[in-house]
Amino acid sequence: MSRSASKSRTTKETDISISLLVDGEGNTDCATGLPFFDHMLDQLGRHSGMDLTVHATGDLQIDAHHTVEDTGILLGEVLKAALGTKVGVRRFASLRVPLDEAVVEAVLDLSGRPFLDYQIDSPGEKILGDPPFDPQLMEEFWRAVVTSAGITLHLTLIRGRNTHHIMEASVKAFARALRDAVRIEGTSVPSTKGTL
């Protein structure tokens, strides 16, 4: 059975559709009106090995916050639906990923209990682009993803100076850890409760 899901979400602020194939090839098609965020979503799909399509329009004339957060909400919902009962998954994973001078560690648990510990202090400047991207929005993105997906996630900056490198290393670390955590290696749900 294919581990996949597609959903749409429309509010007064955003209109988003996402499809995800967990056991894919890392193919992506991401368009949110935020070039750097599209780049991060592309990295997420490619390095998780999941096929990811994200199409979003939002009130970018006001701020990017709604688009980024709402994309995270829907992505979490789609991931949760695609994983289903999580029978056979490895569940836990951790990984450190470098990008030049930056190193970020991701530790995650497909626990069913949403929790985010975000220990990434970026230098603060916006990432150039049209429009520029505020790196503080990535914390809101991760919080939305873990809340909707029911994931425990710890992201920790080990070292780094370049904001782009730090943000990209965090996405790649999560993606690679997720790829490991969703791998099927058994025939039961890895929990003494019998459910995740």
N, C-alpha and C positions, 0 to 999 in steps of 0.2 A: 504494500500500500504506500502510495506517494505521500511523503510528509510535506504538504504544501497548503497554502491558504492565501486568499485574496480578500481584501476588505476596502471599503470606502468610508470616509468620514467628512461630513459637511457641517460647518458652523457659519455664523455670520462673519467670521474672521478668516477661515481657511476652507479649502476644498481639496481633499487628498485621497489618492487611491494607491494602495500598495499590494504587490503580490510577491510571494516568497516561496521558493522551492529549496527546502533544507538540503536535500541530497542532489545539489546541482553541480555546476561547473564554474561558478563564480562570474556568470554573465550578469551585467548590470545595465540598467537604463534609468538614470536618476535625473530629474529636472524639477527643481524647486524655486528657481529664480534667484538662488544664492549660489554662485559658482563654487566658493570654497566648501560649503555644506554639501553640494553635489559631489565634490571631490572626496569628501569624507564618507559619504554613503557608498560611493563607488569602491573605496578601499574596504569598507565593511563587507560588501558583497564578495569582492574578489578574494579577500584573505580568509573569509569564513568558508569559502567554497560554495556559497549559496547563491542561487539566481535571485536577484533582487531588482524589482521595478518599483520606482517611487515617482509619482507625478503629483505635484503640489502647486497650488496657487494660493497666495495669501495676501494680507494687507501690508505688503512690504513698504508702502508709502508711510506707514506709521512706524513699523519696527519689524525686525526679523523674528522677534521672540515667539509670536503666535505660530509662525510657520515651523520653526525649529521644534518647539515643544509639542505641537499637535502631530508633527511627523513622528516624534518619539512615542507619543501615546499610541498611535495607530500601528507603528512598527512593533511595539511590544505586544499588542493584541494579535497581530498577524503571526508573530513568532510563537506565542502561546497556543494559538489554534493549530499551527502547523506541527508542533511537537506533540499535540494530543495528550495521551496518557503518560508519555515519556517511558514507556516500557522498554527496557534494555539499554537506556542511555548510560553513559559513564557518570554523568551528573556533575562531578567536580572537575575543575581545571584551573591551572594557573600558569602564567607565562610572563616573561620579561621580553620586551621588544625594543631594539634600538632604532633610532633614526639620526644618523650623524652623532651630534653631541648629546642628544636626548635619549633617555631610557625611561620607559613606563612599564609598570607591572600591573597586570590584571589578574584578579583572583575571583572566580565565580562559582556559584552553586545554583543549579536549576531546582531550587528548593521549594518553589511555590510560595516563598515568603519574600516579599519585596523589601530590599534594603540597599541603600547606596552609601558607601563611604568614599568620598571624592577628595583625595589629597593631592590635587593638582593646582598649584598656584602659577598661572601663566604670567609672563612679564607685563601683560596688561594691554599692550597696544593692539589695535584692530588689525586684522589681516587684510592686506590690500586686495582689492577686487572691485567689481562693480555690481552690487554695492559692497563696501567693505564688510567684513564679518567680525562680530564681537566674540572672542573666544570664551567669554563667560557663559555664552549660550549653550556651550557643550555640556556643562553641568546640568542645565535644565533638560537637555536632550536625554542624557543618561538617566536622570531621575524619572522621566516620563517612560522610558523604555523599561526600566526594572520594575516600576510600579505596575505597568500594564501586563508585563510578561510574567511577573512573579519570580524574579531572579534576585539573588543576593550578589552584589557586585562591589568589589573594592578596586579602585583605580588609584595608584600611587605613583607620583613622579619621583623617580630615583635621582635623576639629574637632568639638566637641560637649560638652555638659554633662549633658543629660538622658538617663538610662539607656534609657528606653523609646524615645526618638527615635533614639539610637545603634543599638540593636538592630534597630529597624524599618528604618532607613536601610540597614543592612547587608543585610538580607533583600531589600529592594527593589532594591538595587544588583546583588546576585547574580542576582535574577530577570530584571532587564532585560538584563544581560550575557548570561545564558543564552539568553534569547529571541533575541538577536542571533547568538550563536555557533551555534545549531542551525538557523538559517535556511538553506534550500537555495538555493545559488547556482551549483552546478556539477554535473558528472556523474561525478566521480571522487573518491576519497578524498584530501583535501588533505594529503598526506604523501609525502615521497620514498621512504619505506619501503613505501608502498602499503597500509598498515593503520594504524589508530589504536586 
